[in-house]
Amino acid sequence: MKKNLPKISAIILTAFGLLTLFLSTSVIFDFFGIRAKEGNYVLFVVWANFIASVIYLFAAYGFFKAKKWTTNVLGISAIILLSAFIGLLFHISNDGIYETKTVGAMIFRTTLTLIFTAIAYLTINRNNNEN
């Protein structure tokens, strides 16, 4: 199972990255009327998600090829998302408009990114150091 974990992670990360890319670009560029359906979105959070989606696709490639940089790339994505989440909290505390679901989505996305970062470290970096 541990040997297959990077490949499984790559498949999940690819799907999640493509979904995130579709949704974030749909809001940014107002494709398919999704912007109106999103309600009171916070633009810098959408941009952070867009950047993270591109990083997820690079990281998925890194998982498939067992590249040590995968951990670093996902760590950068986690930092971007954490920064956006902190910015969102400031936005909320300054009475900025937002959707409640955005808070939960940011917690989920950041946690998932940290989990994939740990998986990359444990399955790629750690194994390469032992060999």
C-alpha positions in Angstrom: 0.0 0.0 0.0 2.8 2.4 0.9 4.4 1.9 -2.5 1.1 2.8 -4.2 0.3 5.8 -2.0 2.2 8.3 -4.2 0.3 7.2 -7.3 -3.0 7.2 -5.5 -2.1 10.7 -4.1 -1.3 11.8 -7.6 -4.6 10.7 -9.0 -6.6 12.4 -6.1 -4.5 15.5 -6.4 -5.0 15.7 -10.1 -8.8 15.5 -9.8 -8.8 18.0 -6.9 -6.5 20.3 -8.8 -8.6 20.2 -12.0 -11.8 20.8 -10.1 -10.2 23.7 -8.2 -8.8 25.1 -11.5 -12.2 24.9 -13.1 -14.1 26.6 -10.2 -11.6 29.3 -9.5 -11.2 30.3 -13.2 -15.0 30.2 -13.6 -15.3 32.8 -10.8 -12.4 34.9 -11.9 -13.4 35.1 -15.5 -17.2 34.6 -14.9 -17.6 31.4 -16.9 -20.9 29.6 -16.9 -22.5 32.0 -14.5 -20.7 30.5 -11.6 -19.6 33.9 -10.3 -23.3 34.8 -9.5 -23.8 31.3 -7.9 -20.9 31.8 -5.6 -22.5 34.8 -3.9 -20.2 37.0 -1.8 -16.9 35.5 -2.8 -13.6 37.0 -1.6 -11.4 37.6 -4.7 -8.0 37.1 -3.1 -9.2 33.8 -1.7 -10.3 32.8 -5.2 -6.9 33.8 -6.6 -5.1 31.8 -3.9 -7.2 28.8 -4.8 -6.3 29.3 -8.5 -2.6 29.4 -7.7 -3.0 26.3 -5.5 -4.8 24.4 -8.2 -1.8 25.0 -10.6 0.6 23.9 -7.9 -1.6 20.7 -7.3 -1.1 19.7 -10.9 2.6 20.2 -10.7 2.7 18.2 -7.4 0.6 15.4 -9.0 3.3 15.1 -11.6 5.9 15.1 -8.8 4.1 12.3 -7.1 4.0 10.2 -10.3 7.7 10.7 -10.9 8.7 10.5 -7.2 10.4 14.0 -7.3 11.8 15.3 -4.0 10.6 18.8 -4.9 7.0 17.7 -4.5 7.1 18.3 -0.8 8.5 21.8 -1.3 5.9 22.7 -3.9 3.0 21.5 -1.7 4.6 23.4 1.3 4.5 26.6 -0.8 0.9 25.9 -1.6 0.1 25.4 2.1 1.8 28.8 2.9 -0.2 30.5 0.2 -3.5 29.0 1.5 -2.6 29.8 5.1 -1.8 33.4 4.2 -5.1 33.7 2.3 -7.0 32.2 5.3 -5.4 34.7 7.6 -6.3 37.5 5.1 -9.8 36.1 5.1 -10.0 36.3 8.9 -8.9 39.9 8.8 -11.4 40.6 6.0 -14.1 39.1 8.2 -13.1 41.0 11.3 -13.2 44.3 9.3 -16.9 43.5 8.4 -16.1 42.4 4.9 -18.8 40.5 3.1 -18.1 36.8 2.6 -19.9 33.4 2.4 -19.8 31.3 5.5 -18.9 28.2 3.4 -15.6 29.9 2.4 -14.3 29.5 5.9 -15.0 25.8 5.9 -13.7 25.4 2.4 -10.4 27.1 3.3 -9.9 24.9 6.4 -10.6 21.8 4.3 -8.3 22.9 1.4 -5.5 23.9 3.8 -5.7 20.7 5.8 -5.8 18.6 2.7 -2.8 20.4 1.3 -0.9 19.7 4.6 -1.9 16.1 4.4 -0.5 15.7 0.9 2.6 17.6 1.9 3.1 15.0 4.7 2.5 12.1 2.3 5.0 13.5 -0.1 7.6 13.8 2.6 7.0 10.4 4.0 6.7 8.5 0.7 9.2 10.4 -1.5 11.7 12.4 0.5 12.1 9.9 3.4 12.3 6.9 1.1 14.9 8.6 -1.1 17.0 9.5 2.0 16.9 5.8 3.2 18.1 4.5 -0.2 
